[in-house]
Amino acid sequence: MNPVKGKKRIVMFIVLIVMMVGAAAWWIQSQVKDERPEAEKDVSYRSSYHFTTPDKWKNDPQKPVYHKGKYHYYYLYNKDYPDGNGTEWRHAVSEDLIHWEDQGVGIPKYTNENGDPWSGSVVIDRENTAGFGKDAFIAIVTQPTGETGEQEQYMWVSTDEGKTSENYRHEPVLKNPGTKDFRDPKVVWDDERDKWIMLMAEGSKVGFYESKNLKDWTFTGDFQTSDLGVLECPDLFKMRAPDGTVKWVLGVSANGEAIGEPNTYAYWTGEFNGSSFDAYQSDPQWLDYGFDWYGGVTFEDGKAEDKEEKRYAFAWMNKWSYADNTPTMENDGFNGTDSIVREIRLDGDEEGGYYLASKPIEALDGKVESTETFEEITVEDGMEKLDFDGETYRIEADISWEDADVFGFRLRESEDGERHVDVGISVEGGYSFVNRGDSDQPDEEGRFLESRAPFDASDKEVHVTILVDKTSVEVFVDDGRTVQTDLVFPRTGDRGISLFSEEGIGTTRFRNVKLERFDS
């Protein structure tokens, strides 16, 4: 046999096997999807307490700004979805970050010679540094320039409190320096040095630029990364740790799947000298370990006097691998949901390291319609079904164990127990998990069925908070040291909750279990 031909045949055989396995997996997933009864097509999948676009499509959130008692939020929106392309900035306002009022399109697409507006950031020019008037809304936005399509940064100006915006000029305020990826400007005010700072996502690095007037920008330095794919949506802010020191945090949307890490928001703590960032550690930490927390942004609590004590954060609740797969488009005419807004604080110390801890925003308490509590439930072997059902709720619980290995909650469980979403802990594995493989969910290829976050089981106890909405599960473990956000599409009749502990191994105690049902 010709050895070259032999190798080719082996490769072709392997490729054929892979194709057959892939086809089989797709067929199985398609059959599961097709099993959804016709009655499900008449129900609403619009979230009860998460932000959703009124219609069509949304993806990346832009950092909200606070003005006259309201948060102003812009996000990428496509009114032509799924038949057309191109995004624009749609505008919404809120007083509590839970209830939102739509304001329509603030920065329209295809109104100048450049391409559609992509991600960027808006700031309120409170000192009139750009010359458009005190408190003008200034947005720096990526647009692909003319026929070349180079990613460059343009200014849009609003003098009516963000309702409408005009393009400052057809020339960019920051030209492309000759790189393929040059987008997602994040503008922040450096109060220590009285200047504007802009971060740019430039492939595998973050570039830093400075300006006095938001129009003229100068490069000052960069921050290099590796094994995190093409970076997007950079972020920079400072926070006060429990030991009283103030630290800077640099964040990016990144893809760490090649090295076994999430595809969400990576961050580093360190020092910023006004020109560049110096991280305390080479490897990033992650603000979310789920599959569906991308394009994340953080922003100040506009009502707080101490801006360094806490911040807010949220993200687009989806993943590009399956972004178009959702029953909300067929049932409700939209595709685009955000995660819950969470409060983040800088925790830890110099000896053990610093990290961001998260918890759901307190305003969510106002959505509680009824509460049921269970003082203690012991599960030794198998499952314990709770006398509770619901579609949208919050769970708080303290869990302790003796020699148990895998335990947790079965959520949105069908009456026959065949369909459910599992949230739990693997002691031996050293991780918490969300498994959506036994529920309808967006990943038809079956690659992203169980998300995992690192967990230290040495204390043999843990506090968990779980948020469940019509198409999502968000899990906060160890008082928010790790979080997982995952899309799920349970059927409306799947409303049960069970506690489980792996059969035949140890005892698990669920104490102070509180189930809060949310209104719609």
N, C-alpha and C positions, 0 to 999 in steps of 0.2 A: 504494500500500500504506500502511496505517496504520502510522506509524513505531513506535508502541508495540507493536502486534501483531507487527511485523517483528522487533523486539528480543526479544520473548517467544519467537518461533519459533526464533530463533538460539540463545537460552539453552536452550530445550527440546532442540534438536538436539545442543548440546554436552553437556548432561546425559545424553542418550541414548547418545552415543558413550562418555562416561566410564563409564556403567553397563555397556555392552557390553564395554569393555576390562577393567573390573574383574571381570565375570563370566567372561571368557576366562581371566584370570589365576587366578581361583579354580578354574576347571575344570582348568587345567593342573596346578596344585598338588595338587588332589584326586586326579588321575590318578597323579601321582608317589607320593603317599601310599599309594594303593590298590595300588601295585605291590609293596609290602612283602610278602614271601611268608608263607604261613600258618605256616611253621616259626618265624618270628620271634615269633609270639605265645606260644610256649612257653619263651622264654628270659628271663633276668632282666636288667633294665636298672638294677638298684640299683648305685649307685656303689661302687667298690672302696675309696676312701680319702677320700671326702667325707661330711660328715654328712647323713643323710637321716632324715626322720620315719619312725617305725615303720609307720605306716599313714595313710590318708586325706590330710589337707592340712596344710601349713605355709607360712607366709610370713615376716614380719619377725622377725629375731633381736633379742633384747634383750641389752644389754651384759652379758657374763659377769662374775661376781665370784669372787674366790679366797678359799677358806676351808679351813683344815686340810688343805692339800696337794691340794685338788681345785678345779677350775673348775666353778662352778655356772652353767648356761646355761638360760635360759628362752626360749621362742619361741612365736609365735602359731600355734595349732593348732585345727583344726576336725574333731572326731570324726564329724560328720554329713555331711561332704563326700562326694559332690556334691549330696546331696538336701536338706541343711539349711544354715542360715546361722549366723553368730556364731562368734567365736574365744574361746579361753581360753589360759592360759599353761601349756604343758607344760614339763617340767623334765628335764634330763640333766646328768650329771657326768662329768668327765674329768680324768686326771692329766697328759696330754700333748697335749691338743687335737686328737688324731687318733682315739683310741679312746674311745667314749662309752657310758655306761650309762644307760638310760632310767629315770626316776624317776616317771613318770606325770604327771598333771595337778597343778600346784601352785596355780594360781588358777583355779577353775572359772567357767564362764559361767552367767548367768541364775540366780544364787543370792541376788540382792537385787533391790530395786525398780528399780535402774538397769540399763542395757543390758550387753552383753557387754564383757569387758575387751579394750581395744585395746593399742597399743604404749605403752611407758613405760620405766622403768628401776628396777632394784633396787640398793640399797646395803646394806652391812653397817654397822650403827650401833655401831661399836667403842667409842665413848665414852658410849653410852646417852643421846644427846642428846634422843631422843624419849620416853624413860621406859618403854620396853618391855623393858629388860634389855640388858646388854652383849652385843654381837654379834647382836642381833636382825636378821633380814632384813626391810628395809623397802622395799616397792615403791610407787612413785607411778605410777598407771595412768590413762590416759584411758578414761572410760566416757560414753556418751551418756545424759544425765540424764532419767529418767522419760519422760513423754509428749512433752515438748518436744524431746528428742533433742539438747540442747545439749552440746557437747563440754566436759567438765569433768574435774578431776583428783581422783582418790580414792586413799586410802592403804589398802594391804593389809599385814598384819604376820604374820611367821612367827617363832615362838620354838623351832622344832624343826629348825633349820638348813635351812630352805627346803622341807621336805617338804610341809607344809600351810600355808595362809595364811587369815587371817580379815580380813574387812572392818573397818577401824577404826571407821567410822561411815557412815551413809547419806548424810551431807552431804559435799560436796567439801571438800578442804583448799585448793583453788584454784578459785574460781568463774569461769565464763566472763564476760569483761569486755564482752561484746556483739559478738563477732566470729564469723563463720561457722566459720572454721578455727582451732582452739585445741586442739592435741593433741601427743602424742608427747613427754611431759616427759623430759628428760635431767637427772639429778641428779648433781652432782659435789661433792666436798669441796674447798674453797679453803683450803689449809693456810697460805697467807700471811696470811689474815685471819680464820681460825678460824670459818668459817661455811659453810653449804650454799648452793650455787648451783643454780638450776634454769633450763634453757633450754626454751622453748616454741616450737613451729612455729605461726606465726600468719599464714597466707596467704603473702605475699611477704616477711615479716620474721621474725626470731628475737627473741623477748622474753626478757629476763633478770629473774630473781627471786632473792631471798635469804631465808634462814631460819636460825634458831639451833636449831630443834627438829624440823624436817621437817613440822610441822603448820601453822605460820603463815607465810605467804609475802607478801613485799612486792616490788612492781615497782621495778626500778632503771634500766632502759634497754632499747634494742633495736638491732638491726642490720638495715638495709634492703637488699633485693636487687631486681634487675629482670631481666626476660626469663628467669626460671628456673622459671616455673610456681608451683604451690602447693608450698611447702617441706614436708618431712617429716623426722622422725628427726634432730634437731639433735645436735651433738656439740661438746665443748670439752675441750681438754687442752693441756699444755705439754710441750715437748721441747727437748733440748739439741742445738744445731747443732755442726758440726765446729770452728767458730771459738770454741766455748766459751760462746756466748751462749744464753740460754734464751728461747724464743719460744712464744707461744700459737698454737694452731691451732683455727679454728672450721670445722666441717663440717656439711653438710646433704645429705639426699637431694633431688635437684633434677632438673628436666627442662629441659635446654638445647637440645632439638631444634629449637625455633623459630629459634634463632640458630646452628644448625650445630654444637652441642655435645652431649655425651652426656646420657643420662638415668640418671645413676648418683650418685656421691658428689662434690659440689663442696666445695672447701675454700679457706680464706684463711689466711695467716700474718699475725700482727700482735701487738698488745698488748691485754691485758685488765686493767682497773684495778679490778676487783671489782664494777663496776656495768654496764659496757658494753665492747664490743669495737671496736678501731680497726684496720682492715686496712691492710697495707702497699700493696696493690694493689686496684683496683676490680674487675677481672675475676677470677673464681675459677680455680683449677687443679682438676684432676680426678684422683681416685685410681684410676679405671678408665675406659677408653675403649670397652669392649665394650658389648653390649646387655643383659647379664644380671648386673649387680652392683648390686642395689638394697636399700634399707633397711640400709645398711652401719653397723656399729658398730666402735669401737676400744676397747681395754681394756688395762690394765696387765699386765705380766709379773709374776705374783704371786710368783715365785721370785727376782726380781732385787732387789738392794739399791738400785740406781740406777733409780728409776722414770721418769726423764726421758731415759734413753739410747735406749730403744726401746719400742714398743708392739706389740700385735697387732691385726689387723683382719680381718673377714670380712663377708659379706653374703648375702642371699637370692639364689640363682642362678636368676632368672626375670625376666619383664617382664610388666606388666599387659596389654599389647597382645595377648598370646597365652598367658596364664598357665595355661589349662586344657589346652593342647595338649602332651601328653607320653605316650609309650608306657609310662611307669612305672606309670600308673594302671591300664591294662588288664592289663599283665603282672605287676605286683608289688603292686598295691593301694594305692599311695601317690602323692602329688604334692607334692614339697617337698624340695629339695636346697640346701645351702649351698655357697658357694665354699670353696676351701681357706683355712685360716687362714694369713695372711701376717704376716711381721714388717715393721714400718715404722720408718724412721728419718728424722730431719730432716737433709737434705743441703743443699749450696749455701752461699752466704755473702751478706753484705750487698750487695756490689757486683753479683753476678750474680743475686741473688734466692734465696730458700729454696724447697725443694720436698720432698715426701715420697717416699722411695724404698722399694720393696717387694721382698721375696723370700719364697719359700715357707718355711713353718716348718721348722726343722731336724729336728723329730721325724719328718718325712716320710722321712728317711734310713732309718729302721727298717723301712719298708715295701719296701725294695729287695730283690728276689728274685734278680736276675741283672743283669750289666752287660756290654755290648758296646761296643767303641770303634773308631773309624775315625780315623786320624791326620790324613789330608788327602784330600779328594775334590774334583777340579776338574770343573766343569760349564761347557762352552763353548757348547753349542747343544742345547737340549732338556732331557732328564731323565735322571737316574741312579737306578735302583731299588736300594734297600739290601737286603742279605740280613738282614732283620729283619721280624718281624711281631708284632702285639700289640694288645690292647684298652686296657690301662692302663699308662702308662709316663711317664717324664720324659726330655726331650731337653735336653742342653747343647751349645752349639756356638759357635765363633767364625767369623764370616763376613767375608770381604774381597772386593773386586771391582775390576775395571778396566773402565771404560766400560759396565758392565752396567746395566740399568735395573730390571727386575722379576725377583726371584728369591726362593727360599725352600723350604718343605717342603710336600709333599703327604702328608697324614696320613689314616689310616683309609681307605686306598685299596682299591677293589674289584679283583678279579683282572683284569677287562677294562678298568680304568682309567676307567670312566664315572663312578663315584662317589668323591668325595674331599673333604677339607676342606683348604683352602690357607692357609698361614701364611707371610707374606713381607714384603718391603720393596719399595716403589716409590721409586727414587732421584729420578727426575724429579718425581714427585708430592710427595715430601717426607713420606711417611707409611709406617708399618707397617700391616699389615692382617691380618684373619682373614676369609676368604670361605667361607661354608657353603652357598652356592647350589647346589653339585653334590653335596650330601649330604641325606639326610632331616634335617629341622630343624623348629622349631616355628612359624615364621612363614608361614602358609598364603597370606597376601596378597603375599608377596615384597617387603615394604618394608624389611626389616632383614636383608639377606643378607651385606653386607660392612661390618664395623666397621673404623674407621681411627684411628690415633693419630699425632700429629705426630712427625716423625723428622728429625734433622739428619744428612745423609749426607756432610758435608764431610770427615770422617775416613776415609771409605771402608772402615770396618770396624765391626763391631758384635758384641756378645755377646748371645745369646738363651737363655732358658730356657722350655721349653714343657711344660706338664702336660696329659696326655690321660687322661681317664677315660671310662666307658661313655657318658656323655651330656654331656661338656663338654670344652672346650679353654680353657686359661688361658696367656697369652703374656706373658712379662716381657722387656722390651727395654731395652738400655742400663743393665744392672744394676738393673732395676726402676724406672727413671725413669718409664716408661709401662708400663701393664698393660692387657690386653684379656681379658675373660671372656665366653665365648659358649657357649650351649647348642647341642649337635649331637646327632643321633640316628642314628649310623652303624649299619648292619646288622652283626650279629655276625661275619659272614664277611668284612667289609671291614677288613683288618688290615695292609695294606701301607704302606710309607713310601717316597717318592721325593724326591729333590732336584731342583729345577728352576731353570733360568735362561732367560729369554726368548730364543727362537731368533734367531740371527743377530746378536746384540748382545753384545759383551764377554765377559769371563770371570769366573766366580764361584768362589771357593775356600771350601770348608767344612772348617775345621780343628778338631781336638780334639773331634770329635763323640762324645758319650757318650750311649748309650741305656740307661736303667735300667728294667727291667721290674718292676712292682710286684706283690706278692702280693695275693690277694683276701680 
